[in-house]
Amino acid sequence: MSFPFVCRRGQALPAGGPAAGNSQIFGPGRAGPPVGSFGRLSWNKAKARVKKAVERIAQELLDLYARRSLTKGFAFSPRDQLFKEFEAGFPYEETPDQLRAIEEVLSDMEAEKPMDRLVCGDVGYGKTEVALRAAFKTAMDGKQVAFLVPTTVLAEQHYQTMVRRFDGYPLDVRILSRFKSPKEQKQILADLAAGKVDVVVGTHRLLQKDLQFRDLGLIIVDEEQRFGVTHKERLKTLRTQVDSLTLTATPIPRTLHLSLSGIRDLSTIETPPEERQSIRTYIVRFEEDKIVEAVQRELQRGGQVFFVHNRVHNIEAMAFYLRKILPQARIGVAHGQLPAHELERVMRQFVHRELDLLVCTTIIESGLDIPSANTIIINQADRLGLAQMYQLRGRVGRSRERAYAYLLISGESTLTRDAQKRLKVLMDFSELGAGFKIALHDLQIRGGGNLLGTSQSGHIAAVGYEFYIEMLEQAINGLKGERIEAEWEPEVRIRAAALIPEAYIPATGQRLSVYKRLGSTPDEDRLMEIAGELKDRFGPIPPELDNLLKIISLKIKMKPLGVQRLELLEREMALIFSPQGDWNLDRLIELVRREPRTYQFKGEGKLLVALGEKPDLLEAAGQFLTRLRILID
């Protein structure tokens, strides 16, 4: 439901669409999508612009689907005893969601149509193992695998994991990254072209045109949205030819799953690994004794610590300071500007537990899995984005041990409002599987977003997240040839202010939250509950809010009657019925014949109702709609 607001001359109020609950999650730094001086014109322009964009995205998805449907892929062999032995080598108990995702991926691979599956799951929920089983099946059937990751450090980790998991099987696994010398890279390229390499893991280097596979069968992409436009275009071409598996921690709304059915297949992993504990998160000021206490606690239980300092120019100075206050700790430094051999050496030392504390930039953000590291200290946490902080926090707590995250800030007085919101959300959502909620809050604070590998933050900001998803669903369903029911929302026009006054609820966040709840009110009982709650919390209902509540009540009554618009004038009101609405023409004609002085038709679908002297317009409209409901029923 969207709220109907009207504009009095000289005063701009939301009108009909954006702030009114069409969308529950708004764009960056706003109380809601932007509204022009008289609201509706600006809203309609934004909606038209975004509609074009979502239709283009939907068309791209369907074009890709059509090309895949016409292409005959390779049908991999059914699972045999060797594959079952490989599965048994997994040292953990698979979660139900993980098993389902594995089954869906392998079933896709056994079909002739090229696979294009997206596996969506929170950090540390076992997406990598799903990919490894697909890679094993591909390589054992004589095809090659390309495993594409966004960072060199993550490439190294996935390489080590694959070497460990594929140990004992006749598979050649290589890594192609800047850690390798030009001579080594040249040799790997030659071996790939000759078919000597079964699995290669690397960064965007794998997408360059000089790289040729002898017989590529599967491409695995970790966090596709972190790659550039050129790389995505290359991926798009590859997807129509070979099986494709994408791993992401970015949540895809459930409703969108249905629309994408048959276009891009989705698997979700929502159950956490057994015995995994939530991460205890603290916001503390940068103080020496607190840092020392946090590090010593971790070292005393035999663990390791990440210290994130995202400033390369003075990271060595920070490492010097930490060595001074923690003389017993073995400390290393890692960041993206280090020479490749030096970065590799430091990361290997940390993985092999030759270092106790790693001072690093956000280079560790993506997918790094070091079970012995269970404390992370993030310096100047208020300068990082919400999703980034969540990913960093996910680097710890990947074993049975309780993990701790310390977010260091210089002082509350220096924090921006957005930084305060980000830190609060991270504190509020510390439970397992909170990634979905955090991503939605990130959209609210930042308005950013990559969905299905396409950047859409500007469009989301224009109309709000949920309305954007709704438009995308409609565009996809329309192009699929499915019948789309034309959506319509009741609208009330009255010359009166209808809003929540700032003086009544001063906090913008609280006021927005109430608008959101009112916008999704399903019936009048729930509306009365919310009104009672507001009265208890904030005091007597002011006239403007009372008007708003009455208008929402009218809209709840209007929809089942098929009334699209209600215009309230001084002594009469006009009801305009929707062509898509469920309204009873015969009963309305009977009403007009019986009381012609009170009721009359003005053109098709418009009923005029005469009112008495100086009526309370909203009250009178409510009483009439109730009477009309009884008459029609």
Phi, psi and omega in degrees: 000138174252146181281141173268118174243151178245162180248123170273152182304132179084003181225126181263120177232154179303142184232107166076317191243278201300301186283000191267005176109359168303332186222131184264346180236124190258174184279188191291132171060023181233157171285343178181176176303151187295143180237132181284185186298326174239023164071291193294321181299312180297318180297315181295323178296314180298317182296318180295320180295315181291326179301317178298317182295315182290328177294324178292316179298315180299319180296319178299315179299317182287326176298316179298317179298317181297316180296320179295321181296327183275346182267131176270118181268194179261126178270112180289157184288155176298160180294132181247188182297323180297319179295320179297324177295318179298316177302318182294340180283355178289121189284357182242166175277123179293145175277159180305318180294322180295316178298320180295316180297318179299315180298318180295319180295312183293324177297319177300318184292329181281350177271161182282332180290135179302133180286141169219086186245139178252121177256116186249124180199155181295165180300135177076017183262008172094029178290325184299320180296325176300315181294321182295324180291323176294319180295317180299312180301317181297309184294321180289342175268010174088008179257162179263155182236134172247123181248106187260125181231159186281337184229155180297319181297317179292324177301316180298318181294313179299323178299311180298320179297316181292319178301318180293314184288327183268005180300132180095355178246151185282060183238136178258112181252131179232163175237135179240104181204180181289352174291342181265143178289160178307322180295315179296320179298319180298319180294319179297318178299317180295318181291326176296315181295329180275352179083014181280339181261129180271316183227131175235133177244140181186180179271203183300350175304331181291345183262359182285151191290340180284352182269121181238132175264149176284318182204076182288130181243335184211134171243127179250129182239123178262120179055067183304327185295348180273001178263158182281174183299316181299316180296321180293324178296320178295318178299320181301319179294315181298324185299332181280348185253325184230170177291141183229133179230121181247134178251135179210147173261000177282122184286143175252124182304142183304319183298328181288333177306316184295315181294327183276356182306123179088347179260301173228118186281138184237139171235137179242139176245106186248348181267131181286156176300151183299141178066009175288134180252153177290159183267126176283125186243133180232141171256119183225156175285154178290100180224137186304313185296326180290321178295313180300315181299315182295317181291313182298322179301317181290316182295325180295334178261016173080020183259186179233164187230136167264133171241107184270120176229102191272044178226101185297324187296334179232024181292326178293324177295322178294319179297320178298317179298317181292323177296327180291317184272347179230067187297336183278348185270140174272116191242135176235165181234134179223129173203165188293344182267000176291150172303147186306314183295326180290316178298318179297317181299314181296315181296321178297318179300317182291317179299320181273012174063031174272352175236146178266326186223131179248114174273119189213167173269192180284015176301337181273002190300319190266110164064001183298134187231098178235094187302334182281348178268109185233015170225132174232132178245121183249110181281144181051049183300332182293346181269355182260155177286160183296310181298324180295315178298321180295318178296318179297315179299329180289356176286343178247171179076029183257021175221196181280347182289147172291132181251156182230139175235127179246119180260109184272132176230158182280333180166144184299328185294337183268355183284138173284166180298319179296320179297318178300317179298315182299314181294322179296317180298317181297324177289319183292325184248075179258354183288165180297142176074024183277000185304321181296312181297320181294320179297322179292320177294325178297321177297323182290318184281318190253334181071008183278171173165137169242120181237128180057032177077009182243130180285128186223016189301321181296320181289320178298318180298326185289322186237354182095149189298308187292323179291326176299313179300317180299316180295321179295317177302313182296319180297316180295313181297323179295316180290335177283354178086012179276146182289129180249123176287130178295126181277142173215149180238135175300148182224137179242129178246122180207144179275080179200152178281132179224100184195176174261111183297144178300324181295334182279314175231093186296324185288121182302316181300317179294318181298317179296321179297320179292317176304317182297316180295318179295323182294336181251018181292122186278332185206175185288330177300314180294324179297318178294323177298314181296319179299317178296320180295319179297319180297319180293321186277319190243356179102187183307143182289123178287161184304318182297318179290324177300318176300316181298315180297320179293322179294318178297321177299319178298317182296323177298321179286326187291317188304308181295338179274352181080017180274114182276323181220141178234118181251120183253113179255189186297312185233012178207163174227151180243132176251121177253120184271142182283138175299332179270354185285163181259081182240151188260099184296319182301315181294324179293319178299319179298319180296316180296318180295324184285322183228072185294335180287335182265322185238140173205147178276138175235090182077181185286125174076017179234124182244126175263137179235120178282139179247168182281194180289125175041061182281161167281103191303314183293320178296313182298319179296317179299315180296320181294317181297323177296317180296318181296321178300314180296317181299314183289322179292000000 
